[in-house]
Amino acid sequence: MGEFTLFGFHHAGGSIAAFSGWQRALGPQVEVVPVALPGRGRDGRSPRYRDLDTLVEALAQDLGPGLSGRHVLYGHSMGALVAYRLTRLLARRARRLPEKLIVGAFGAPHLRQSTGATEDMTDSELLRWLVDTSDIHADLLGGTERLAVMLARLREDLRIIRPRRPAQDIGAPLPCPIHVFTGTRDPLVDRAAAAGWSRHTSAGCTVHAIPGGHFFPRESKRDFFGELRSVLHPESARTPNVYG
């Protein structure tokens, strides 16, 4: 059992597999708990949600006991917005907040997100967008049937995070620090969009630039996990990266 828990929220179209290897990389001081988002339960029949408010409400209930202890949240891409909105819900209800909110590969929530351009794309256009942003060759995404399922799931996730309220309706700054991880070659999030997260906290915002694109944790494991360990354990000197 670690000194605290890191809840991980995966990207749109992804699964808890995105956090494979994180426990080994971060060591025994932290317990890594990947969170399965809509439709990603092991039985394949977990609830799907059509809006972010309902999803976050369900997560607050499902994660309830774990959120009462020491914890941090890490969300990547779509998961960053989910983690942020969950933190806002906890703040409104005067519940314990994460010691740190860590977001990756997602611009500040008051800004227009580039994922909005996917709404009217055909399957072929969405596939090309996915390949261009993820640096994965289309041939590696599986056969026709698997690809159709993956694209449908991606569309559902992107629909969930589509804004349904004015961008300026962001609420008071959170009283917990925010750490923003961004890829130096991410085509979806530039430096200004990453720095914009400072508007959402009164406890300090730090931007960490990692070599790579939108999925820099996979592309630059040594750099990413070294920096993440320094965020999680600022009082300790960096230890050798066991991830390799």
C-alpha positions as CSV (number, residue, x, y, z in Angstrom):
1,M,0.0,0.0,0.0
2,G,1.5,3.3,-1.0
3,E,1.7,6.5,1.0
4,F,-1.0,7.9,-1.3
5,T,-3.1,6.9,-4.3
6,L,-2.8,8.2,-7.9
7,F,-6.1,7.8,-9.7
8,G,-5.4,7.7,-13.5
9,F,-8.0,8.8,-16.1
10,H,-7.3,7.7,-19.6
11,H,-7.6,9.4,-23.0
12,A,-10.7,9.4,-25.3
13,G,-11.0,6.0,-27.0
14,G,-8.6,4.5,-24.5
15,S,-8.8,2.1,-21.6
16,I,-7.0,1.4,-18.3
17,A,-4.3,-0.2,-20.4
18,A,-2.9,3.3,-20.9
19,F,-1.5,3.0,-17.3
20,S,0.2,-0.3,-17.8
21,G,3.6,-0.2,-16.2
22,W,3.0,3.0,-14.2
23,Q,3.1,1.2,-10.9
24,R,6.5,-0.2,-11.6
25,A,7.7,3.2,-12.9
26,L,6.5,5.2,-9.9
27,G,7.5,2.7,-7.2
28,P,5.9,1.5,-3.9
29,Q,5.4,5.0,-2.4
30,V,2.3,5.6,-4.6
31,E,-0.6,3.2,-5.4
32,V,-1.6,3.6,-9.0
33,V,-5.3,3.0,-9.6
34,P,-6.4,3.3,-13.2
35,V,-10.1,4.3,-13.6
36,A,-12.2,2.7,-16.3
37,L,-14.3,5.3,-18.1
38,P,-17.6,4.6,-19.9
39,G,-17.9,1.2,-21.5
40,R,-14.5,0.1,-20.4
41,G,-15.5,-2.4,-17.6
42,R,-14.1,-5.9,-17.8
43,D,-17.5,-7.3,-18.7
44,G,-17.8,-4.8,-21.6
45,R,-21.2,-3.7,-20.2
46,S,-20.3,-0.9,-17.8
47,P,-22.6,2.2,-18.1
48,R,-22.0,4.7,-20.8
49,Y,-22.7,8.4,-20.2
50,R,-23.8,11.1,-22.7
51,D,-22.6,14.1,-20.7
52,L,-19.7,15.0,-18.5
53,D,-21.8,16.0,-15.4
54,T,-23.4,12.6,-15.2
55,L,-20.1,10.8,-15.6
56,V,-18.3,12.8,-13.0
57,E,-21.2,12.3,-10.5
58,A,-20.9,8.5,-11.0
59,L,-17.1,8.7,-10.6
60,A,-17.5,10.6,-7.3
61,Q,-19.7,7.9,-6.0
62,D,-17.7,4.9,-7.3
63,L,-14.4,6.3,-6.0
64,G,-15.9,7.6,-2.8
65,P,-13.8,5.8,-0.1
66,G,-10.6,6.2,-2.1
67,L,-11.1,9.9,-2.4
68,S,-11.3,10.3,1.4
69,G,-7.6,9.5,1.8
70,R,-4.4,11.1,0.5
71,H,-4.6,11.1,-3.3
72,V,-3.6,12.9,-6.5
73,L,-5.4,12.8,-9.9
74,Y,-3.7,12.4,-13.2
75,G,-5.8,12.7,-16.4
76,H,-4.5,12.4,-19.9
77,S,-6.3,14.3,-22.8
78,M,-10.0,13.6,-22.2
79,G,-9.0,12.2,-18.8
80,A,-7.6,15.6,-17.9
81,L,-11.0,17.3,-18.2
82,V,-12.6,14.5,-16.3
83,A,-10.1,14.8,-13.5
84,Y,-10.6,18.6,-13.4
85,R,-14.3,18.4,-13.3
86,L,-14.2,15.7,-10.6
87,T,-12.0,18.0,-8.5
88,R,-14.5,20.9,-9.0
89,L,-17.3,18.6,-7.9
90,L,-15.4,17.6,-4.8
91,A,-14.7,21.3,-4.0
92,R,-18.3,22.3,-4.3
93,R,-19.3,19.6,-1.8
94,A,-16.5,20.5,0.6
95,R,-14.9,17.1,0.3
96,R,-11.2,16.3,0.5
97,L,-9.4,17.5,-2.6
98,P,-6.5,15.9,-4.4
99,E,-3.2,17.0,-3.0
100,K,-2.3,17.8,-6.7
101,L,-4.3,17.8,-9.9
102,I,-2.0,16.6,-12.7
103,V,-3.3,17.1,-16.2
104,G,-1.6,16.0,-19.5
105,A,-2.2,16.7,-23.2
106,F,-5.2,19.0,-22.7
107,G,-5.5,22.7,-23.0
108,A,-7.0,24.8,-20.2
109,P,-10.8,24.1,-20.0
110,H,-12.0,27.6,-20.6
111,L,-10.3,27.5,-24.1
112,R,-11.8,26.1,-27.3
113,Q,-10.4,22.6,-27.7
114,S,-9.2,21.3,-31.1
115,T,-11.1,18.1,-30.6
116,G,-14.3,20.0,-31.5
117,A,-13.3,19.7,-35.2
118,T,-13.9,15.9,-35.1
119,E,-17.7,16.2,-34.6
120,D,-18.7,16.1,-38.3
121,M,-15.8,13.8,-39.5
122,T,-16.5,10.7,-41.4
123,D,-14.9,7.4,-40.1
124,S,-12.0,7.7,-42.6
125,E,-11.4,11.4,-41.6
126,L,-11.6,10.5,-37.9
127,L,-9.1,7.7,-38.5
128,R,-6.7,10.0,-40.2
129,W,-7.1,12.5,-37.4
130,L,-6.3,9.8,-34.9
131,V,-3.3,8.6,-36.7
132,D,-2.0,12.2,-37.2
133,T,-2.4,13.0,-33.5
134,S,-1.3,9.7,-31.9
135,D,1.7,8.9,-34.1
136,I,0.4,5.4,-34.6
137,H,0.3,3.8,-38.0
138,A,-3.2,2.9,-39.1
139,D,-2.2,-0.7,-39.7
140,L,-1.5,-1.1,-36.0
141,L,-5.0,-0.2,-35.0
142,G,-6.5,-3.7,-35.8
143,G,-8.8,-5.2,-38.4
144,T,-12.0,-3.7,-39.8
145,E,-14.3,-4.9,-37.0
146,R,-12.0,-3.9,-34.2
147,L,-11.4,-0.5,-35.9
148,A,-15.1,0.2,-36.2
149,V,-15.6,-0.5,-32.4
150,M,-12.6,1.7,-31.5
151,L,-13.9,4.6,-33.7
152,A,-17.4,4.3,-32.2
153,R,-16.0,4.4,-28.7
154,L,-13.8,7.4,-29.6
155,R,-16.8,9.3,-30.9
156,E,-18.8,8.6,-27.7
157,D,-15.9,9.9,-25.6
158,L,-15.4,13.0,-27.7
159,R,-19.2,13.7,-27.5
160,I,-19.0,13.5,-23.7
161,I,-16.4,16.2,-23.4
162,R,-18.0,18.5,-26.0
163,P,-18.7,21.8,-24.1
164,R,-22.4,22.4,-23.2
165,R,-21.9,25.7,-21.3
166,P,-20.2,29.0,-22.0
167,A,-16.5,28.8,-21.8
168,Q,-16.3,31.6,-19.3
169,D,-18.4,29.7,-16.8
170,I,-15.4,28.1,-15.0
171,G,-16.1,28.8,-11.4
172,A,-13.6,29.9,-8.7
173,P,-10.0,28.8,-8.9
174,L,-9.3,25.5,-7.2
175,P,-7.4,25.6,-3.9
176,C,-5.0,22.8,-4.9
177,P,-2.0,23.1,-7.2
178,I,-2.2,22.1,-10.8
179,H,0.7,20.5,-12.7
180,V,0.4,20.5,-16.5
181,F,2.3,18.0,-18.7
182,T,2.5,18.8,-22.3
183,G,4.3,17.3,-25.3
184,T,6.7,19.6,-27.1
185,R,5.3,18.4,-30.5
186,D,1.7,17.9,-29.5
187,P,-0.4,19.1,-32.5
188,L,-3.5,19.5,-30.3
189,V,-2.1,21.5,-27.3
190,D,0.3,24.4,-27.6
191,R,2.3,26.1,-24.8
192,A,-0.2,28.9,-24.4
193,A,-3.1,26.4,-24.0
194,A,-1.1,24.5,-21.4
195,A,-0.2,27.6,-19.5
196,G,-3.9,28.7,-19.4
197,W,-4.5,26.2,-16.6
198,S,-3.0,28.8,-14.2
199,R,-6.4,30.5,-14.4
200,H,-8.0,27.5,-12.6
201,T,-6.0,27.4,-9.4
202,S,-5.1,29.7,-6.5
203,A,-2.4,27.3,-5.3
204,G,0.1,27.5,-8.2
205,C,0.4,26.1,-11.7
206,T,3.5,24.5,-13.1
207,V,3.9,23.4,-16.8
208,H,6.2,20.5,-17.6
209,A,7.2,20.2,-21.2
210,I,8.0,16.6,-22.2
211,P,9.6,15.6,-25.6
212,G,7.0,14.0,-27.8
213,G,3.5,14.4,-29.2
214,H,0.1,13.9,-27.8
215,F,1.0,10.6,-26.2
216,F,4.4,11.7,-24.7
217,P,4.1,9.2,-21.7
218,R,4.5,6.4,-24.2
219,E,7.0,8.2,-26.5
220,S,9.3,9.6,-23.8
221,K,8.9,7.3,-20.8
222,R,12.2,8.2,-19.1
223,D,11.6,11.9,-19.3
224,F,7.9,11.7,-18.4
225,F,8.2,9.4,-15.4
226,G,11.3,11.2,-14.1
227,E,9.4,14.4,-14.1
228,L,6.2,12.9,-12.7
229,R,8.2,11.3,-9.8
230,S,9.6,14.8,-9.0
231,V,6.1,16.2,-8.9
232,L,4.8,13.4,-6.7
233,H,7.8,13.4,-4.3
234,P,9.4,16.9,-4.5
235,E,11.1,16.3,-1.2
236,S,13.2,13.5,-2.6
237,A,16.0,13.5,-5.1
238,R,15.1,11.7,-8.4
239,T,15.8,8.0,-8.4
240,P,16.9,6.0,-11.4
241,N,14.1,5.4,-13.9
242,V,13.1,1.7,-13.6
243,Y,10.9,2.0,-16.6
244,G,13.8,2.0,-18.9
